């Protein structure tokens, strides 16, 4: 009987530890139906967001705001970390070029890149890009849930917003006005 108790105790401890680690790990959203979250910011929240974003000297504020937000200790890009410097620079360049092309095609949209404070980012997301470090404001306002591969937010002038969770390729940029409105309606109703 003592042998069974000796086995159960470590097994129970291992199970509890596994549950704790899983519960504290960033979520990876792969199911398209669960990847989106919609909401509405109050006028005060919109004003605060505008005030915060105006501090960013790289961009001027526009009607619609798109923000790509990356989290510290994200493992999304770890597989690429072992590539050579030229490859990493090419990936960074292609990512930035895509953002610039989308920004030029949408003159009423401001596209921002932010990350939470920290030191543990993939080289893909930490060097050579125009990524600002969040003071904690955006994290509290929009990016409350830590996700693997970051989250993007599309904020419309009326305060409605759409979050795209686990968004490594910044796919929020390929959603057009019709797609955004449809996803807002689908996810505000839930």
TORKOL-4160 file (C-alpha; in steps of 0.2 Angstrom, whole numbers, padded with zeros to 4 digits, m for minus):
190
<pt num="1" X="0000" Y="0000" Z="0000"/>
<pt num="2" X="0014" Y="0012" Z="0004"/>
<pt num="3" X="0022" Y="0009" Z="m0014"/>
<pt num="4" X="0005" Y="0015" Z="m0022"/>
<pt num="5" X="0005" Y="0030" Z="m0011"/>
<pt num="6" X="0024" Y="0034" Z="m0015"/>
<pt num="7" X="0019" Y="0033" Z="m0034"/>
<pt num="8" X="0003" Y="0043" Z="m0032"/>
<pt num="9" X="0011" Y="0058" Z="m0024"/>
<pt num="10" X="0024" Y="0061" Z="m0037"/>
<pt num="11" X="0011" Y="0058" Z="m0051"/>
<pt num="12" X="m0001" Y="0070" Z="m0043"/>
<pt num="13" X="0013" Y="0083" Z="m0041"/>
<pt num="14" X="0018" Y="0081" Z="m0059"/>
<pt num="15" X="0000" Y="0083" Z="m0065"/>
<pt num="16" X="m0003" Y="0099" Z="m0055"/>
<pt num="17" X="0014" Y="0106" Z="m0062"/>
<pt num="18" X="0009" Y="0102" Z="m0079"/>
<pt num="19" X="m0008" Y="0110" Z="m0077"/>
<pt num="20" X="0000" Y="0126" Z="m0070"/>
<pt num="21" X="0013" Y="0127" Z="m0084"/>
<pt num="22" X="m0001" Y="0125" Z="m0097"/>
<pt num="23" X="m0012" Y="0138" Z="m0089"/>
<pt num="24" X="0002" Y="0150" Z="m0088"/>
<pt num="25" X="0008" Y="0148" Z="m0106"/>
<pt num="26" X="0003" Y="0160" Z="m0119"/>
<pt num="27" X="m0011" Y="0154" Z="m0130"/>
<pt num="28" X="m0009" Y="0149" Z="m0148"/>
<pt num="29" X="m0025" Y="0152" Z="m0158"/>
<pt num="30" X="m0025" Y="0142" Z="m0174"/>
<pt num="31" X="m0044" Y="0140" Z="m0175"/>
<pt num="32" X="m0050" Y="0155" Z="m0186"/>
<pt num="33" X="m0067" Y="0156" Z="m0177"/>
<pt num="34" X="m0058" Y="0159" Z="m0160"/>
<pt num="35" X="m0044" Y="0170" Z="m0167"/>
<pt num="36" X="m0054" Y="0186" Z="m0167"/>
<pt num="37" X="m0061" Y="0197" Z="m0153"/>
<pt num="38" X="m0071" Y="0213" Z="m0155"/>
<pt num="39" X="m0075" Y="0227" Z="m0143"/>
<pt num="40" X="m0078" Y="0245" Z="m0142"/>
<pt num="41" X="m0067" Y="0258" Z="m0133"/>
<pt num="42" X="m0076" Y="0273" Z="m0124"/>
<pt num="43" X="m0072" Y="0291" Z="m0130"/>
<pt num="44" X="m0061" Y="0293" Z="m0115"/>
<pt num="45" X="m0051" Y="0277" Z="m0120"/>
<pt num="46" X="m0050" Y="0283" Z="m0138"/>
<pt num="47" X="m0044" Y="0300" Z="m0132"/>
<pt num="48" X="m0031" Y="0292" Z="m0121"/>
<pt num="49" X="m0025" Y="0280" Z="m0136"/>
<pt num="50" X="m0023" Y="0295" Z="m0147"/>
<pt num="51" X="m0013" Y="0305" Z="m0134"/>
<pt num="52" X="m0002" Y="0289" Z="m0132"/>
<pt num="53" X="0001" Y="0286" Z="m0150"/>
<pt num="54" X="0005" Y="0305" Z="m0154"/>
<pt num="55" X="0020" Y="0302" Z="m0143"/>
<pt num="56" X="0027" Y="0291" Z="m0157"/>
<pt num="57" X="0037" Y="0302" Z="m0169"/>
<pt num="58" X="0038" Y="0289" Z="m0183"/>
<pt num="59" X="0020" Y="0291" Z="m0188"/>
<pt num="60" X="0006" Y="0303" Z="m0188"/>
<pt num="61" X="m0011" Y="0298" Z="m0181"/>
<pt num="62" X="m0024" Y="0294" Z="m0194"/>
<pt num="63" X="m0043" Y="0289" Z="m0194"/>
<pt num="64" X="m0040" Y="0270" Z="m0193"/>
<pt num="65" X="m0026" Y="0263" Z="m0182"/>
<pt num="66" X="m0018" Y="0246" Z="m0184"/>
<pt num="67" X="m0006" Y="0240" Z="m0170"/>
<pt num="68" X="0005" Y="0224" Z="m0171"/>
<pt num="69" X="0009" Y="0219" Z="m0153"/>
<pt num="70" X="0022" Y="0206" Z="m0148"/>
<pt num="71" X="0025" Y="0199" Z="m0131"/>
<pt num="72" X="0041" Y="0195" Z="m0121"/>
<pt num="73" X="0047" Y="0177" Z="m0121"/>
<pt num="74" X="0037" Y="0173" Z="m0136"/>
<pt num="75" X="0043" Y="0157" Z="m0145"/>
<pt num="76" X="0034" Y="0160" Z="m0161"/>
<pt num="77" X="0050" Y="0164" Z="m0171"/>
<pt num="78" X="0062" Y="0153" Z="m0162"/>
<pt num="79" X="0065" Y="0141" Z="m0176"/>
<pt num="80" X="0072" Y="0155" Z="m0187"/>
<pt num="81" X="0084" Y="0161" Z="m0173"/>
<pt num="82" X="0097" Y="0148" Z="m0179"/>
<pt num="83" X="0098" Y="0155" Z="m0197"/>
<pt num="84" X="0112" Y="0166" Z="m0203"/>
<pt num="85" X="0112" Y="0185" Z="m0201"/>
<pt num="86" X="0109" Y="0187" Z="m0220"/>
<pt num="87" X="0093" Y="0177" Z="m0219"/>
<pt num="88" X="0087" Y="0185" Z="m0203"/>
<pt num="89" X="0090" Y="0202" Z="m0211"/>
<pt num="90" X="0080" Y="0197" Z="m0227"/>
<pt num="91" X="0066" Y="0191" Z="m0216"/>
<pt num="92" X="0066" Y="0208" Z="m0207"/>
<pt num="93" X="0067" Y="0218" Z="m0223"/>
<pt num="94" X="0052" Y="0208" Z="m0231"/>
<pt num="95" X="0041" Y="0210" Z="m0215"/>
<pt num="96" X="0045" Y="0229" Z="m0215"/>
<pt num="97" X="0042" Y="0231" Z="m0234"/>
<pt num="98" X="0025" Y="0223" Z="m0232"/>
<pt num="99" X="0020" Y="0235" Z="m0219"/>
<pt num="100" X="0026" Y="0250" Z="m0229"/>
<pt num="101" X="0017" Y="0244" Z="m0245"/>
<pt num="102" X="0001" Y="0242" Z="m0235"/>
<pt num="103" X="0003" Y="0259" Z="m0227"/>
<pt num="104" X="0005" Y="0267" Z="m0244"/>
<pt num="105" X="m0010" Y="0258" Z="m0251"/>
<pt num="106" X="m0021" Y="0264" Z="m0236"/>
<pt num="107" X="m0018" Y="0283" Z="m0233"/>
<pt num="108" X="m0031" Y="0284" Z="m0219"/>
<pt num="109" X="m0023" Y="0270" Z="m0209"/>
<pt num="110" X="m0009" Y="0272" Z="m0197"/>
<pt num="111" X="0001" Y="0256" Z="m0194"/>
<pt num="112" X="0011" Y="0254" Z="m0178"/>
<pt num="113" X="0022" Y="0240" Z="m0171"/>
<pt num="114" X="0024" Y="0239" Z="m0152"/>
<pt num="115" X="0030" Y="0226" Z="m0140"/>
<pt num="116" X="0029" Y="0224" Z="m0121"/>
<pt num="117" X="0045" Y="0228" Z="m0111"/>
<pt num="118" X="0057" Y="0214" Z="m0109"/>
<pt num="119" X="0073" Y="0207" Z="m0116"/>
<pt num="120" X="0068" Y="0190" Z="m0123"/>
<pt num="121" X="0063" Y="0192" Z="m0141"/>
<pt num="122" X="0068" Y="0183" Z="m0156"/>
<pt num="123" X="0081" Y="0191" Z="m0167"/>
<pt num="124" X="0067" Y="0192" Z="m0180"/>
<pt num="125" X="0057" Y="0204" Z="m0169"/>
<pt num="126" X="0071" Y="0213" Z="m0159"/>
<pt num="127" X="0083" Y="0221" Z="m0172"/>
<pt num="128" X="0082" Y="0232" Z="m0186"/>
<pt num="129" X="0063" Y="0235" Z="m0186"/>
<pt num="130" X="0053" Y="0250" Z="m0181"/>
<pt num="131" X="0046" Y="0242" Z="m0166"/>
<pt num="132" X="0042" Y="0253" Z="m0151"/>
<pt num="133" X="0042" Y="0247" Z="m0133"/>
<pt num="134" X="0025" Y="0249" Z="m0124"/>
<pt num="135" X="0025" Y="0258" Z="m0107"/>
<pt num="136" X="0011" Y="0246" Z="m0102"/>
<pt num="137" X="m0003" Y="0257" Z="m0108"/>
<pt num="138" X="m0007" Y="0247" Z="m0124"/>
<pt num="139" X="m0006" Y="0230" Z="m0114"/>
<pt num="140" X="m0019" Y="0236" Z="m0101"/>
<pt num="141" X="m0030" Y="0244" Z="m0114"/>
<pt num="142" X="m0031" Y="0231" Z="m0128"/>
<pt num="143" X="m0018" Y="0217" Z="m0127"/>
<pt num="144" X="m0023" Y="0209" Z="m0110"/>
<pt num="145" X="m0021" Y="0191" Z="m0116"/>
<pt num="146" X="m0003" Y="0185" Z="m0119"/>
<pt num="147" X="m0004" Y="0175" Z="m0136"/>
<pt num="148" X="0010" Y="0166" Z="m0145"/>
<pt num="149" X="0015" Y="0175" Z="m0161"/>
<pt num="150" X="0008" Y="0192" Z="m0154"/>
<pt num="151" X="m0009" Y="0200" Z="m0157"/>
<pt num="152" X="m0015" Y="0214" Z="m0169"/>
<pt num="153" X="m0028" Y="0227" Z="m0166"/>
<pt num="154" X="m0038" Y="0236" Z="m0179"/>
<pt num="155" X="m0046" Y="0252" Z="m0171"/>
<pt num="156" X="m0059" Y="0261" Z="m0181"/>
<pt num="157" X="m0063" Y="0280" Z="m0178"/>
<pt num="158" X="m0080" Y="0275" Z="m0169"/>
<pt num="159" X="m0070" Y="0266" Z="m0156"/>
<pt num="160" X="m0074" Y="0248" Z="m0162"/>
<pt num="161" X="m0059" Y="0237" Z="m0162"/>
<pt num="162" X="m0055" Y="0220" Z="m0169"/>
<pt num="163" X="m0041" Y="0209" Z="m0161"/>
<pt num="164" X="m0032" Y="0196" Z="m0172"/>
<pt num="165" X="m0024" Y="0184" Z="m0160"/>
<pt num="166" X="m0009" Y="0174" Z="m0164"/>
<pt num="167" X="m0004" Y="0184" Z="m0179"/>
<pt num="168" X="0014" Y="0181" Z="m0184"/>
<pt num="169" X="0012" Y="0187" Z="m0202"/>
<pt num="170" X="0002" Y="0203" Z="m0197"/>
<pt num="171" X="m0013" Y="0196" Z="m0206"/>
<pt num="172" X="m0023" Y="0211" Z="m0199"/>
<pt num="173" X="m0016" Y="0221" Z="m0214"/>
<pt num="174" X="m0024" Y="0210" Z="m0227"/>
<pt num="175" X="m0042" Y="0213" Z="m0220"/>
<pt num="176" X="m0051" Y="0225" Z="m0230"/>
<pt num="177" X="m0065" Y="0237" Z="m0224"/>
<pt num="178" X="m0079" Y="0224" Z="m0228"/>
<pt num="179" X="m0069" Y="0210" Z="m0220"/>
<pt num="180" X="m0066" Y="0220" Z="m0204"/>
<pt num="181" X="m0085" Y="0225" Z="m0203"/>
<pt num="182" X="m0090" Y="0207" Z="m0205"/>
<pt num="183" X="m0078" Y="0201" Z="m0192"/>
<pt num="184" X="m0084" Y="0214" Z="m0180"/>
<pt num="185" X="m0102" Y="0210" Z="m0182"/>
<pt num="186" X="m0098" Y="0191" Z="m0180"/>
<pt num="187" X="m0088" Y="0194" Z="m0164"/>
<pt num="188" X="m0098" Y="0207" Z="m0156"/>
<pt num="189" X="m0113" Y="0196" Z="m0156"/>
<pt num="190" X="m0105" Y="0181" Z="m0147"/>
